Amino acid sequence: MHEISLVRNIFNTLQDEFPDKFDSIQTIYLNAGELSNVQPLLMESAFAAVLEDEPKYRHTKLQVNVLPIIVQCDVCNTQSTVKQYKFICSNCGSACKKIIQGDELLISKVEFSDAQ
């Protein structure tokens, strides 16, 4: 389950980025594209497992926002949302290979508690 290592990497990244405020992190928001190979349910389960293993993180919550796949057509320059993994332009029907959104895994927001 690669999600556990992803969760640990998220905590390590946040600890490096916010060393003075790390203990006051309340909620971590992730944007996970449909192509990122991250399943929200598995990510939440891995997060819960890490919280059990690391008591210092137990006050933290995780919110995962799944982003759809958006492609841009090379023929007509239209952006389309991919449905059923068919990378086809919704305007002209051409095959699309330029991914605009949907393969990312990003920490999009971090909320801190007021008490420090």
RODO-2510 file (C-alpha; in nm, 4 decimals, decimal comma):
residues 116
     n   res          X          Y          Z
     1     m     0,0000     0,0000     0,0000
     2     h     0,1913     0,3044    -0,1254
     3     e    -0,0566     0,5387     0,0430
     4     i     0,1136     0,4956     0,3818
     5     s     0,4444     0,6194     0,2405
     6     l     0,2582     0,9071     0,0741
     7     v     0,1020     1,0073     0,4073
     8     r     0,4398     0,9906     0,5805
     9     n     0,5896     1,2053     0,3027
    10     i     0,3099     1,4592     0,3451
    11     f     0,3847     1,4885     0,7166
    12     n     0,7596     1,5155     0,6473
    13     t     0,6990     1,7877     0,3885
    14     l     0,4773     1,9848     0,6252
    15     q     0,7245     1,9464     0,9105
    16     d     1,0014     2,0838     0,6855
    17     e     0,7811     2,3658     0,5559
    18     f     0,6250     2,4705     0,8869
    19     p     0,8696     2,3689     1,1633
    20     d     0,7423     2,6318     1,4092
    21     k     0,3728     2,5750     1,3379
    22     f     0,3702     2,2005     1,2660
    23     d     0,2091     2,1068     1,5986
    24     s    -0,0841     2,3379     1,5291
    25     i    -0,1781     2,1834     1,1923
    26     q    -0,5450     2,0982     1,2120
    27     t    -0,6485     1,9916     0,8617
    28     i    -0,4536     1,8941     0,5504
    29     y    -0,6265     1,9316     0,2152
    30     l    -0,5070     1,7271    -0,0823
    31     n    -0,5947     1,7551    -0,4484
    32     a    -0,5648     1,4126    -0,6100
    33     g    -0,6180     1,3783    -0,9829
    34     e    -0,7961     1,0718    -1,1146
    35     l    -0,4695     0,9637    -1,2823
    36     s    -0,2564     1,0023    -0,9687
    37     n    -0,3137     0,6394    -0,8626
    38     v    -0,4418     0,7607    -0,5263
    39     q    -0,7768     0,6329    -0,4091
    40     p    -0,9355     0,8652    -0,1501
    41     l    -1,0670     0,5781     0,0640
    42     l    -0,7252     0,4076     0,0689
    43     m    -0,5564     0,7411     0,1419
    44     e    -0,7917     0,8021     0,4351
    45     s    -0,7261     0,4490     0,5655
    46     a    -0,3500     0,4999     0,5380
    47     f    -0,3856     0,8352     0,7138
    48     a    -0,5727     0,6668     1,0001
    49     a    -0,3025     0,3979     1,0223
    50     v    -0,0261     0,6591     1,0444
    51     l    -0,2218     0,8465     1,3126
    52     e    -0,2401     0,5278     1,5180
    53     d     0,1323     0,4715     1,4762
    54     e     0,2344     0,8338     1,5402
    55     p     0,0513     0,9892     1,8392
    56     k     0,1905     1,3360     1,7642
    57     y    -0,0240     1,3495     1,4473
    58     r    -0,3541     1,2405     1,6066
    59     h    -0,4996     1,5922     1,6171
    60     t    -0,4742     1,6219     1,2372
    61     k    -0,7493     1,5604     0,9795
    62     l    -0,7253     1,4879     0,6084
    63     q    -0,9573     1,6039     0,3301
    64     v    -0,9041     1,4578    -0,0183
    65     n    -1,0485     1,6385    -0,3201
    66     v    -1,0536     1,4251    -0,6356
    67     l    -0,9932     1,6241    -0,9527
    68     p    -1,1296     1,5102    -1,2888
    69     i    -0,9067     1,4578    -1,5908
    70     i    -0,9098     1,7574    -1,8235
    71     v    -0,7406     1,7430    -2,1640
    72     q    -0,6752     2,0019    -2,4325
    73     c    -0,7301     1,9235    -2,7988
    74     d    -0,4369     1,9867    -3,0338
    75     v    -0,6770     2,0270    -3,3272
    76     c    -0,9349     2,2814    -3,2007
    77     n    -0,7762     2,3904    -2,8693
    78     t    -1,0886     2,2945    -2,6700
    79     q    -1,0542     2,1713    -2,3121
    80     s    -1,2647     1,8653    -2,2308
    81     t    -1,3344     1,6586    -1,9218
    82     v    -1,2417     1,2940    -1,9760
    83     k    -1,5273     1,0523    -1,9173
    84     q    -1,4763     0,6762    -1,8813
    85     y    -1,1053     0,7269    -1,9575
    86     k    -1,1787     0,8219    -2,3195
    87     f    -0,9349     1,0981    -2,4093
    88     i    -1,1534     1,2478    -2,6825
    89     c    -1,2282     1,6140    -2,7570
    90     s    -1,5889     1,6990    -2,6730
    91     n    -1,5934     1,9554    -2,9562
    92     c    -1,4344     1,7891    -3,2613
    93     g    -1,3957     1,4243    -3,1519
    94     s    -1,0178     1,4139    -3,1998
    95     a    -0,7969     1,2099    -2,9704
    96     c    -0,6353     1,4229    -2,6988
    97     k    -0,3020     1,3616    -2,5322
    98     k    -0,2314     1,6935    -2,3570
    99     i    -0,3391     1,6562    -1,9930
   100     i    -0,4247     1,9885    -1,8259
   101     q    -0,5459     1,8438    -1,4953
   102     g    -0,5895     1,5037    -1,3372
   103     d    -0,2437     1,3592    -1,2780
   104     e    -0,1461     1,5708    -0,9761
   105     l    -0,1193     1,4952    -0,6065
   106     l    -0,0815     1,8253    -0,4236
   107     i    -0,1166     1,9636    -0,0762
   108     s    -0,3615     2,2384    -0,1669
   109     k    -0,4249     2,3907     0,1749
   110     v    -0,3224     2,3558     0,5374
   111     e    -0,5351     2,4841     0,8258
   112     f    -0,3805     2,5668     1,1606
   113     s    -0,5500     2,5876     1,4985
   114     d    -0,5530     2,9304     1,6644
   115     a    -0,3883     2,8054     1,9837
   116     q    -0,0107     2,7779     1,9539
***
